[in-house]
């Protein structure tokens, strides 16, 4: 058998080219989701609650405070479902306030308790409803510019939604959590991160569909 080394070389070259392009495309898909625009100083670092792991977000907010990028840290929570409300109406009392753990983490990281603002947002269930409920309270408390901190893959959509809702009323910047495990250059190698990316792009599609049919 006679081997045509030129054909073999071309096949190998083509395979290598496709592999490089493949990784660049996937990296672009992941990198698009991540944005950062931290101002010299803001009135507060606002920790978004909806989504995955909140601890990297708390760490990021604490770091912004300690670096004098934010004067306060705002947390929100106290989500209520109809079933939980029914339990509370029947006399059930939670063993602790909803904000206890988050305040404990923040004070452990060096944020004084009197510089932490806890906002109850019972009916917030996604990025849009969270922005609508929390942002109004921030404005009513005299704030005009904030840094929202969230997961890396959620940063672009969160900033877009907040800016669109509060255009001309509240300046919104974003600080993706540095300790968040999302890696835009290798997300397709981890099942959990694959779910995050598909879910995030699905949320973008849902967001624009709702705008069309609203």
RADA-V81376 format. One record per residue. N is the residue number from 1. SS is DSSP state (A for helix, B for strand, O for the rest). PHI is phi in radians with two decimals (999 if undefined). Layout:
N,SS,PHI  N,SS,PHI
//
This chain:
1,O,999  2,O,-1.80  3,O,-1.56  4,O,-1.66  5,A,-1.12  6,A,-1.17  7,A,-1.17  8,A,-1.10  9,A,-1.08  10,A,-1.15  11,A,-1.12  12,A,-1.09  13,A,-1.10  14,A,-1.10  15,A,-1.08  16,A,-1.10  17,A,-1.10  18,A,-1.12  19,A,-1.13  20,A,-1.14  21,A,-1.09  22,A,-0.99  23,A,-1.20  24,A,-1.14  25,A,-1.13  26,A,-1.14  27,A,-1.11  28,A,-1.09  29,A,-1.09  30,A,-1.28  31,A,-1.16  32,A,-1.02  33,O,-1.28  34,O,-1.81  35,O,-2.36  36,O,-2.60  37,O,-2.65  38,O,-1.52  39,O,-1.37  40,O,-1.00  41,O,-2.80  42,B,-2.36  43,B,-1.29  44,B,-2.79  45,B,-1.75  46,B,-1.78  47,B,-1.50  48,O,-1.30  49,O,-1.82  50,O,-1.24  51,O,2.01  52,O,-1.61  53,O,-0.46  54,O,-1.51  55,A,-1.08  56,A,-1.04  57,A,-1.20  58,A,-1.11  59,A,-1.09  60,A,-1.11  61,A,-1.11  62,A,-1.10  63,A,-1.14  64,A,-1.08  65,A,-1.13  66,A,-1.18  67,O,-1.51  68,O,1.09  69,O,-1.51  70,B,-2.43  71,B,-1.39  72,B,-2.44  73,B,-2.09  74,B,-1.90  75,B,-2.03  76,B,-2.51  77,B,-3.13  78,O,1.16  79,O,-1.08  80,O,-2.25  81,O,-1.76  82,A,-1.06  83,A,-1.17  84,A,-1.12  85,A,-1.08  86,A,-1.11  87,A,-1.12  88,A,-1.14  89,A,-1.16  90,O,-1.54  91,O,1.97  92,O,-1.19  93,O,-2.19  94,O,-1.02  95,O,-1.17  96,O,-2.71  97,O,-1.17  98,O,-1.10  99,O,-1.64  100,A,-1.02  101,A,-1.16  102,A,-1.14  103,A,-1.13  104,A,-1.05  105,A,-1.12  106,A,-1.13  107,A,-1.16  108,A,-1.05  109,O,-1.52  110,O,1.82  111,O,-1.66  112,O,-1.06  113,A,-1.03  114,A,-1.34  115,A,-1.90  116,B,-1.92  117,B,-1.96  118,B,-1.80  119,B,-1.94  120,B,-1.40  121,O,-2.26  122,O,-1.06  123,O,-1.80  124,O,-1.40  125,O,-2.29  126,O,-2.66  127,A,-1.08  128,A,-1.19  129,A,-1.16  130,A,-1.13  131,A,-1.07  132,A,-1.10  133,A,-1.39  134,A,-1.36  135,A,-1.04  136,A,-1.07  137,A,-1.15  138,A,-1.08  139,A,-1.11  140,A,-1.12  141,O,-1.69  142,O,1.48  143,O,-1.46  144,O,-2.20  145,B,-2.62  146,B,-2.42  147,B,-1.94  148,B,-1.56  149,B,-2.05  150,B,-2.68  151,O,-1.16  152,A,-0.95  153,A,-1.20  154,A,-1.73  155,A,-1.18  156,A,-1.14  157,A,-1.20  158,A,-1.08  159,A,-1.09  160,A,-1.08  161,A,-1.13  162,A,-1.09  163,A,-1.13  164,A,-1.23  165,A,-1.23  166,O,-1.99  167,O,-1.01  168,O,1.42  169,O,-2.01  170,O,-2.59  171,B,-1.42  172,B,-2.10  173,B,-2.03  174,B,-2.42  175,B,-2.24  176,B,-1.12  177,O,-1.18  178,O,-1.10  179,O,-1.44  180,O,-1.11  181,O,-1.32  182,O,-1.10  183,O,-2.12  184,O,-1.11  185,O,-1.61  186,O,-2.69  187,A,-1.07  188,A,-1.29  189,A,-1.67  190,O,-2.27  191,A,-1.01  192,A,-1.13  193,A,-1.23  194,A,-1.06  195,A,-1.10  196,A,-1.05  197,A,-1.14  198,A,-1.11  199,A,-1.13  200,A,-1.19  201,A,-1.17  202,A,-1.11  203,A,-1.17  204,A,-1.06  205,A,-1.06  206,A,-1.06  207,A,-1.03  208,A,-1.31  209,A,-1.10  210,A,-1.12  211,A,-1.20  212,A,-1.18  213,A,-1.66  214,O,-1.27
//
